[in-house]
Amino acid sequence: YKLHRFKFLVLSKQFTIDVRQQTLQPGEVCLQHDFSEALSIVHNQEIQSKHFGGSLSVSIEGYTVHYRPTLFSDLFLDFHSFLSDGKVQHASTVYNHITKLIVKLKESGVLAKTGGRIMSSTDGCASQYRSATSIFWMEVLAYDYELVIDTRAISAASHGKSIVDAINGVDKNTIMR
């Protein structure tokens, strides 16, 4: 236990997210993102066979955005959800969502117009966030939007226990009612 405690502390979700958030400067953001379980759409006694582009399932990808508006201000937290009617939850879907988020954050002044920094953390699966395709899309984003993107993938041992998973779960329950 003594020999592994240091590794556990350094690689834990608490260390990789909270410590990084405290170092944020104005114009930088700390993201945490993950997909929720696909939501099956049930229509109210409708005979239509196709909705939402042909798929009867909708996935939700949630993003927490931590940022500091001024150098000595407290951290602010925003939450953004993206709905997708595609069944695949791959790197290209993540790229589509995060592109929209970056544009919104730059327009609102949360993320610097040039030279901004994104620190991203996730506990999602490899095909969404850890694959070579995902790394390629992050490089494309960094080049296109003049950003520094620092991505961390957290082990699945903490899967389902982040703020993103909690808010996505509440959203799914609200939608189903």
C-alpha positions in Angstrom: 0.0 0.0 0.0 2.8 2.5 0.9 4.5 2.0 -2.5 1.2 2.5 -4.4 -0.3 5.3 -2.4 1.7 8.0 -4.3 0.6 6.7 -7.7 -3.0 6.4 -6.5 -3.0 10.1 -5.3 -1.3 11.5 -8.4 -3.5 9.6 -10.9 -6.8 10.0 -9.1 -9.6 12.0 -10.4 -9.4 14.5 -7.5 -5.8 15.3 -8.4 -6.1 15.5 -12.1 -9.2 17.7 -12.1 -9.2 19.9 -9.0 -5.5 20.8 -8.9 -5.6 21.8 -12.6 -8.7 24.0 -12.1 -6.9 26.0 -9.4 -4.2 27.0 -11.9 -6.6 28.5 -14.4 -5.9 32.0 -15.8 -8.4 34.3 -17.5 -8.9 33.0 -21.1 -8.3 29.4 -20.1 -10.9 26.7 -19.4 -11.0 23.3 -17.7 -13.4 20.9 -19.3 -14.8 17.6 -18.1 -16.9 15.7 -20.5 -18.6 12.4 -21.0 -21.5 10.8 -22.8 -24.5 9.5 -20.9 -26.3 6.3 -21.8 -28.2 6.5 -25.0 -31.8 7.7 -24.4 -34.4 5.7 -26.2 -37.1 7.9 -27.7 -40.7 6.8 -27.1 -43.3 8.8 -29.0 -46.7 9.5 -27.7 -48.9 7.1 -29.7 -47.4 8.1 -33.0 -47.3 5.8 -36.0 -44.3 7.6 -37.6 -41.4 5.2 -38.0 -38.5 7.8 -38.3 -37.7 10.7 -36.1 -34.6 12.7 -35.4 -32.8 11.7 -38.6 -33.9 8.1 -38.6 -32.7 7.0 -35.2 -34.9 6.3 -32.2 -32.1 6.9 -29.7 -30.5 10.1 -28.6 -27.2 10.5 -26.9 -26.2 13.3 -24.6 -22.7 14.6 -24.2 -22.2 16.9 -21.3 -19.4 19.4 -20.7 -18.6 21.2 -17.4 -16.6 24.4 -18.1 -14.6 25.8 -15.3 -13.1 29.3 -15.9 -11.8 32.3 -14.1 -13.1 35.6 -15.6 -10.5 37.8 -13.9 -7.1 36.9 -12.3 -8.3 37.0 -8.7 -11.9 35.9 -9.1 -13.4 32.6 -8.0 -13.9 29.8 -10.4 -17.1 29.9 -12.4 -18.9 26.7 -13.6 -21.0 26.4 -16.7 -22.6 23.2 -18.1 -23.3 22.5 -21.7 -25.2 19.5 -23.2 -25.1 18.4 -26.8 -27.7 16.0 -28.2 -26.9 13.7 -31.0 -29.3 11.4 -32.9 -26.5 9.2 -34.2 -26.0 5.9 -32.5 -22.2 6.1 -32.7 -20.4 8.0 -29.9 -17.0 8.2 -31.5 -14.2 10.8 -31.8 -15.9 12.5 -34.8 -19.0 13.1 -32.6 -16.9 14.6 -29.8 -15.1 16.8 -32.4 -18.4 18.1 -33.7 -19.6 18.9 -30.1 -16.4 20.5 -28.9 -16.1 22.6 -32.0 -19.5 24.2 -31.2 -18.5 24.7 -27.6 -15.2 26.4 -28.5 -17.0 28.8 -30.8 -19.5 29.6 -28.1 -16.8 30.1 -25.5 -14.7 32.4 -27.7 -17.8 34.5 -28.7 -18.7 34.9 -25.0 -15.1 35.9 -24.1 -14.6 33.0 -21.7 -11.9 31.5 -23.9 -9.2 33.8 -25.3 -9.6 34.6 -29.0 -6.0 33.5 -29.7 -3.6 31.6 -27.5 -6.3 30.2 -25.2 -5.8 26.9 -23.3 -8.2 24.0 -22.8 -7.5 21.5 -20.1 -9.8 18.6 -20.7 -10.5 15.5 -18.5 -12.7 12.5 -19.2 -13.4 9.1 -17.9 -15.0 8.0 -21.2 -14.1 5.1 -23.4 -11.2 4.8 -25.8 -13.1 5.2 -29.0 -14.5 8.6 -27.9 -11.5 10.2 -26.2 -8.3 8.1 -26.2 -8.0 6.8 -29.8 -5.6 8.0 -32.5 -8.6 9.6 -34.3 -9.5 11.6 -31.1 -5.9 12.8 -30.8 -6.0 13.8 -34.5 -9.2 15.8 -34.0 -7.8 17.6 -31.0 -4.7 18.6 -33.0 -7.0 19.9 -35.7 -8.9 22.0 -33.1 -5.7 23.3 -31.7 -4.5 24.4 -35.1 -7.8 25.8 -36.3 -8.6 27.8 -33.2 -5.1 28.7 -32.1 -5.3 26.8 -28.8 -3.3 24.7 -26.5 -5.2 21.6 -25.7 -4.1 19.4 -22.8 -6.2 16.2 -22.5 -6.2 13.7 -19.7 -8.0 10.4 -19.7 -8.9 9.1 -16.3 -9.2 5.4 -15.6 -12.6 3.8 -15.7 -12.5 3.0 -12.0 -14.2 6.3 -11.4 -16.6 5.9 -14.3 -20.1 7.3 -13.6 -19.1 9.4 -10.6 -18.4 12.8 -12.1 -20.5 15.9 -12.1 -21.1 15.4 -15.8 -22.6 12.0 -15.2 -24.8 13.4 -12.4 -26.2 16.3 -14.5 -26.7 14.1 -17.6 -28.6 11.6 -15.3 -30.9 14.3 -14.1 -31.4 15.6 -17.6 -32.4 12.0 -18.8 -34.8 11.6 -15.9 -36.4 15.0 -16.7 -36.8 14.1 -20.4 -38.3 10.8 -19.6 -41.0 12.2 -17.4 
